[in-house]
Amino acid sequence: MGSAQDRPLVGISVSASVERAGEQYVYDNYIAAIYHAGCTPLIIPLPDIELKGSYDVLAERVVNSLDGLLLSGGCDIDARLYGEENFPFNGSFVEERDLFEIESCRSAARQKKPILGICRGEQVLNVAMGGTLFQDIGSQNAGRTMLMHVQKAPTYSCSHDVKLEPDSQIRRIVLDESGASSIEVNSFHHQAVKAVAPCLRVTAVSSDGIIEAIEPISPDGPYHPFTIGVQWHPERMWKYHQSAARLFASFAKACGRAGN
């Protein structure tokens, strides 16, 4: 990537505490993954909710200064943002985070900046582009045998496989030349993509049918080709699993090109 001065600048969305009002934070594994991939991370703080009428303008200015956007994991999303009521099995959500991340995602898409959505970030990407979510995959898939999507193993360990679409960008990124069709991933979520946004397509699924990755329908579409959401947490895996390291390396490469 050249000198530190030439490193692409990647914005990372923050988590907002529901229990401790006013607390914003980012886990250091996101920061480490971006640094090690050859980029410089920039933490994007949330504006006060009183400014929500200006979130679109604020997000546009922030994203304009970036070479790429990483949408991090975290709490649930207000179901009203994708046209549903909040059911009892939806969890906690933070209005300013939901609204500002959606505006940031849409701004990055308009500006053709690379986007990597991780766990909640994949869900934000889907909602921002017009898709819907399962508010709770267990409650809304009654009668189906579901995998353990909130694993009890260490966060860097894998708990299930995901099958990758053969013609997908995500498969070309994370797999080597072995000809395999799946990878092992970790899992820490109870929500997931339900109806995929019209401009996106499903490119990875788990054996119980949960959508695990999404990307643009066409690389020649209106958004940057690297507009990818994954349901797993590669930022917790990249030191130990090549598939996760390859994903961050590809994202960094896309951000480098976007900045030129």
C-alpha positions as CSV (number, residue, x, y, z in Angstrom):
1,M,0.0,0.0,0.0
2,G,3.0,2.3,0.1
3,S,3.8,4.7,2.9
4,A,1.6,5.4,5.8
5,Q,0.7,8.7,4.2
6,D,-0.7,6.9,1.2
7,R,-2.8,4.4,3.1
8,P,-6.5,4.5,2.1
9,L,-8.8,6.0,4.8
10,V,-11.5,3.7,6.0
11,G,-14.4,5.0,8.1
12,I,-15.6,2.6,10.8
13,S,-19.1,3.0,12.2
14,V,-19.4,3.0,16.0
15,S,-21.6,1.2,18.5
16,A,-23.8,3.2,20.8
17,S,-24.6,1.9,24.3
18,V,-28.3,1.4,25.1
19,E,-27.6,1.0,28.8
20,R,-25.2,3.9,29.1
21,A,-26.6,6.9,27.2
22,G,-23.9,8.9,25.4
23,E,-21.3,6.1,25.3
24,Q,-19.9,5.3,21.8
25,Y,-17.2,2.8,21.1
26,V,-15.5,0.5,18.5
27,Y,-14.0,-2.8,19.3
28,D,-10.3,-2.9,18.7
29,N,-10.4,-5.9,16.4
30,Y,-12.0,-3.8,13.7
31,I,-9.2,-1.2,14.1
32,A,-6.5,-3.8,14.0
33,A,-7.9,-5.6,10.9
34,I,-8.0,-2.3,9.0
35,Y,-4.5,-1.3,10.0
36,H,-3.1,-4.7,9.1
37,A,-4.8,-4.7,5.8
38,G,-2.9,-1.6,4.9
39,C,-5.4,1.1,5.5
40,T,-5.9,3.8,8.1
41,P,-9.1,3.6,10.2
42,L,-11.2,6.6,11.0
43,I,-13.8,6.2,13.7
44,I,-17.1,7.9,12.7
45,P,-18.8,9.3,15.8
46,L,-22.6,9.6,15.8
47,P,-24.1,13.1,15.7
48,D,-26.6,14.0,18.4
49,I,-30.2,12.9,17.6
50,E,-31.3,16.5,17.6
51,L,-29.4,16.8,14.3
52,K,-31.2,13.9,12.6
53,G,-32.8,16.2,10.1
54,S,-29.3,16.9,8.8
55,Y,-28.0,13.4,8.9
56,D,-28.0,13.1,5.1
57,V,-25.8,16.1,4.7
58,L,-23.5,15.2,7.5
59,A,-23.1,11.7,6.2
60,E,-22.4,12.9,2.7
61,R,-19.6,15.2,4.0
62,V,-18.0,12.5,6.1
63,V,-18.1,9.8,3.4
64,N,-16.7,12.2,0.9
65,S,-13.5,12.3,2.9
66,L,-13.2,8.5,3.0
67,D,-11.9,5.9,0.6
68,G,-14.1,3.2,2.0
69,L,-16.8,2.5,4.7
70,L,-16.9,-0.4,7.2
71,L,-20.2,-0.9,8.9
72,S,-19.5,-2.7,12.2
73,G,-21.6,-5.1,14.2
74,G,-23.7,-4.4,17.2
75,C,-27.3,-4.1,18.4
76,D,-30.5,-4.7,16.5
77,I,-32.2,-2.4,14.0
78,D,-35.6,-0.7,14.4
79,A,-38.0,-2.7,12.3
80,R,-40.0,0.3,11.3
81,L,-37.0,1.3,9.1
82,Y,-37.9,-1.7,6.8
83,G,-41.7,-1.3,7.1
84,E,-42.5,-3.6,10.0
85,E,-43.6,-3.2,13.6
86,N,-41.2,-4.2,16.4
87,F,-42.1,-7.6,17.7
88,P,-41.2,-8.7,21.3
89,F,-38.3,-10.7,20.1
90,N,-36.6,-7.7,18.5
91,G,-33.8,-6.5,20.7
92,S,-32.4,-3.1,21.7
93,F,-31.8,-0.5,19.1
94,V,-30.5,3.1,19.0
95,E,-32.2,5.6,16.8
96,E,-29.2,7.8,16.0
97,R,-27.1,4.8,15.0
98,D,-29.7,3.3,12.8
99,L,-30.5,6.5,11.0
100,F,-26.9,7.8,10.6
101,E,-25.5,4.4,9.4
102,I,-28.2,4.1,6.8
103,E,-27.5,7.6,5.5
104,S,-23.7,6.9,5.5
105,C,-24.3,3.6,3.6
106,R,-26.5,5.3,1.0
107,S,-23.9,8.1,0.7
108,A,-21.1,5.7,0.2
109,A,-23.2,3.9,-2.4
110,R,-23.9,7.1,-4.3
111,Q,-20.3,8.1,-4.2
112,K,-19.2,4.6,-5.4
113,K,-17.1,4.0,-2.3
114,P,-16.3,0.4,-1.3
115,I,-18.5,-0.8,1.6
116,L,-17.9,-3.8,3.9
117,G,-20.8,-4.6,6.2
118,I,-20.1,-7.0,9.0
119,C,-22.9,-8.8,10.9
120,R,-25.3,-5.9,11.8
121,G,-23.4,-4.0,9.0
122,E,-24.7,-6.5,6.4
123,Q,-28.2,-6.0,7.8
124,V,-27.8,-2.2,7.6
125,L,-26.6,-2.5,4.0
126,N,-29.6,-4.5,3.1
127,V,-32.1,-2.2,4.9
128,A,-30.5,0.9,3.4
129,M,-30.9,-0.5,-0.1
130,G,-34.6,-1.5,0.5
131,G,-34.4,-5.0,2.0
132,T,-35.9,-6.5,5.1
133,L,-34.7,-8.6,8.1
134,F,-35.7,-11.4,10.3
135,Q,-36.1,-9.7,13.7
136,D,-35.3,-13.1,15.3
137,I,-34.3,-16.0,13.1
138,G,-35.4,-18.6,15.7
139,S,-38.8,-17.1,16.4
140,Q,-39.6,-16.5,12.7
141,N,-38.4,-19.8,11.4
142,A,-40.5,-22.1,13.6
143,G,-40.5,-25.7,12.6
144,R,-37.1,-25.5,11.0
145,T,-33.9,-27.0,12.6
146,M,-31.6,-24.0,13.0
147,L,-27.9,-23.9,13.5
148,M,-26.3,-22.3,16.5
149,H,-26.0,-18.7,15.3
150,V,-24.8,-17.4,18.7
151,Q,-21.8,-19.7,19.2
152,K,-20.4,-20.7,22.6
153,A,-16.9,-21.2,21.2
154,P,-14.2,-18.5,21.3
155,T,-14.9,-15.6,18.9
156,Y,-12.0,-16.5,16.6
157,S,-13.2,-20.1,16.2
158,C,-15.6,-21.3,13.5
159,S,-18.9,-22.9,14.3
160,H,-20.6,-23.7,10.9
161,D,-20.0,-23.7,7.1
162,V,-21.5,-21.3,4.6
163,K,-21.9,-22.3,0.9
164,L,-20.7,-19.7,-1.6
165,E,-22.3,-19.0,-4.9
166,P,-20.0,-20.2,-7.7
167,D,-20.0,-17.0,-9.7
168,S,-19.8,-14.6,-6.8
169,Q,-17.3,-12.0,-5.8
170,I,-17.2,-13.2,-2.2
171,R,-16.1,-16.7,-3.4
172,R,-13.4,-15.4,-5.6
173,I,-12.1,-13.3,-2.7
174,V,-12.1,-15.7,0.2
175,L,-11.2,-19.0,-1.4
176,D,-7.9,-20.2,-2.8
177,E,-7.5,-22.3,-5.9
178,S,-8.6,-25.5,-4.2
179,G,-12.0,-25.6,-5.9
180,A,-13.9,-25.6,-2.6
181,S,-17.4,-24.3,-2.5
182,S,-17.7,-23.4,1.2
183,I,-15.8,-21.8,4.1
184,E,-16.1,-22.1,7.8
185,V,-17.2,-19.0,9.7
186,N,-18.0,-17.8,13.3
187,S,-21.5,-16.7,14.2
188,F,-22.9,-14.2,16.7
189,H,-26.3,-13.0,15.6
190,H,-30.0,-13.5,16.1
191,Q,-31.2,-11.3,13.2
192,A,-30.5,-11.8,9.5
193,V,-31.4,-10.7,6.0
194,K,-34.9,-11.8,5.1
195,A,-35.9,-10.2,1.7
196,V,-32.7,-9.1,-0.1
197,A,-32.7,-5.6,-1.5
198,P,-33.6,-5.3,-5.2
199,C,-30.1,-4.1,-6.2
200,L,-28.3,-6.9,-4.2
201,R,-28.1,-10.7,-4.5
202,V,-27.5,-13.5,-2.1
203,T,-24.0,-15.0,-2.5
204,A,-23.6,-17.2,0.6
205,V,-26.0,-19.2,2.8
206,S,-25.7,-21.5,5.8
207,S,-27.2,-25.1,5.7
208,D,-30.3,-23.9,7.5
209,G,-31.0,-21.3,4.8
210,I,-29.9,-18.2,6.6
211,I,-28.4,-15.6,4.2
212,E,-24.7,-15.1,5.1
213,A,-23.4,-12.8,2.3
214,I,-24.8,-10.2,-0.1
215,E,-23.3,-8.2,-2.9
216,P,-24.4,-6.2,-6.0
217,I,-26.3,-8.0,-8.7
218,S,-23.9,-6.7,-11.3
219,P,-20.4,-5.3,-10.9
220,D,-21.3,-2.8,-13.5
221,G,-24.2,-1.4,-11.5
222,P,-24.5,2.1,-9.9
223,Y,-22.6,1.1,-6.8
224,H,-18.9,0.2,-6.2
225,P,-18.4,-3.5,-7.1
226,F,-17.0,-4.0,-3.5
227,T,-20.4,-3.4,-1.8
228,I,-20.4,-6.6,0.3
229,G,-22.1,-7.7,3.5
230,V,-21.2,-10.8,5.5
231,Q,-23.1,-12.1,8.4
232,W,-20.0,-13.5,10.2
233,H,-17.3,-11.6,12.0
234,P,-14.0,-11.7,9.9
235,E,-12.5,-9.0,12.2
236,R,-12.3,-11.7,14.9
237,M,-10.9,-14.4,12.6
238,W,-8.3,-12.7,10.3
239,K,-5.2,-13.7,12.4
240,Y,-6.2,-17.4,12.3
241,H,-8.2,-17.9,9.1
242,Q,-7.0,-17.0,5.6
243,S,-10.5,-16.5,4.3
244,A,-11.0,-13.6,6.7
245,A,-7.6,-12.1,6.0
246,R,-8.3,-12.3,2.2
247,L,-11.6,-10.4,2.7
248,F,-9.9,-7.5,4.4
249,A,-7.0,-7.5,1.9
250,S,-9.5,-7.3,-1.0
251,F,-11.4,-4.5,0.8
252,A,-8.2,-2.6,1.3
253,K,-7.3,-3.0,-2.4
254,A,-10.7,-1.7,-3.4
255,C,-10.3,1.3,-1.1
256,G,-6.9,2.0,-2.6
257,R,-8.3,2.1,-6.0
258,A,-11.2,4.3,-4.9
259,G,-8.8,6.8,-3.5
260,N,-6.9,7.2,-6.8
